Amino acid sequence: MKKVMFLMAVAGMFAFAACNNNAAEPAVVDTPVVENVVEETIDTTMAVVENVAEEAAAEVAE
């Protein structure tokens, strides 16, 4: 009787493992197209330094 109960338990494990073993379909997600925004920056620090240097040189020359 113990052998039969053991075999029934093993069979039950396989039966429950086989239930609902279908893979779910992946959900389709619509992702919006992302456009890269490029901001162009102009480095004006060198121009400012040159202007200050020119003004200082003009003051010294006067």
Beta strands, then each sheet from edge to edge (+ up, - down):
end
